[in-house]
Amino acid sequence: MNPATPAAPHHESSDFGPVDWRVAINLGAVFFFIVLVVLAIVFDRLAAKGVLIVGFLALILAYLIAPIVERLRRTATPLLGGHKPSRVLAVSLLYAAMVGIVWPIWLWWGPTIVAQVPDVARAVPRHVTRFVRQVRASERWYERFQVEQQTRRALRSMTRRVSQRVQLEVRAVGAEVVRARRVVPWLVAVPLLAFVLVARWPAFRRSAARAAPTPHLQWRTDQFLQHVNMVLAAYTRAQAVSALIVGVVCGFGFALMKLPNAAMLGIVAGLLEMVPIAGPIAVAISATAVASHGKVVLVLAFLGALRIVQDYVIYPRLIGRAIHLHPIAVVLAIWVGAWAGGIVGVCLAIPVVGVLQVALRHWLEYREIERVVRG
């Protein structure tokens, strides 16, 4: 994965070589991914959802470390007498540096975190119930203000609809989290899968292009995969910027409201922003759990306003600018993904739209070339 790789000029010759066994492996991987999507969305299989979530997080991690890997390779080239180190070596060195930083922290906090994971998982239903009660109690927020009877009825109706919707989403996500706790051990595969994606992406692209029957189609397939790589890299950067914005805003907001551990809650909010739907709801539950009774409505109002601005203004513009998609199309894609597949659907919505956009552009270009050649 190299987001900075420029597109190759158009040519009809091919240097991809004959088809070999790697083509069959690549096609089998694509077929396996399609089967997982069907199982996760249509049949709601936990194992398929777990694999897809792990794959999604591995893709995010791979695109985050890919630029660092390429910079490390360029930096190390003069030190190795002009020989550029392999991606495998570069990723290994990067992982070793990350382990050197994280390992002392894990030695200090790791046993406590591991010991608390079962308690946190068992406490999810209790926290969900408490959060639902807090949402219900906040339905009468408008009674603090002197407003007309008609306005009061309108506020009551609107508040009740929003409250019921939030309660349904929280209960659904809580049940999903309880089911998904069996997937948590699978997260150890995320850095391993990211390692493979970064190290083997060029070979995957070349071998996948060999499946095309003609030199021009081989070149076209290679260009398509390269453009898909660039779109997914841009999406990942936008996702990281979005998470950073949410983390900073939540950290400052929680600090102004004087919540305990405001900085840690902000960091958690930024990290969980990578997990659609479930992440923001988990942040809301955590923030209201540590807030005093008088600040629950304020915390809910702050997070609700943040979600509106983030989901309908900031995030669509970031993603739209990254993959050249209108912000309204971004919102519609997320809605369709949530309707079709819940958390998995939201995770896959924007990448799928970006890949389809690239595929359509290449198909139109190919059809135009074929029309000119036949003419």
Buried (B, 14 or more C-beta within 10 A) or exposed (E): BBBEBEEEEEEEEBEBEEEEEBBEEBEEEEEEEEEBBEBBBEEEBBEBBBBBBBBBBBBBBBBBBBBBBBEBBEEBEEEEEEEEBEBBBBBBBBBEEEEEEEEEEEEEEEEEEEEEEEEEBEEBBEBBEBBBEBBBEBBEBBEEEEEEEEEBEEBBEEBEEEBEEBBEBBBBBBEBBBEBBEBEEBEEBBBEBBBBBBBBBBEBBBBBBBBBEEBBBBBBBBBBBBBBBBBBBBBBBBBBBBBEBBBBBBBEBBEEBEBEEBEEBBBBBBBBBBBBBBBBBBBBBBBBBBBEEEBBBBBBEBBEEBBEEBBBEBBBBBBBEBBEBEBEBBBBBBEBBBEBBBBBBBBBBBBBBBBEBBEEEBEEEBEEEEEEEEE
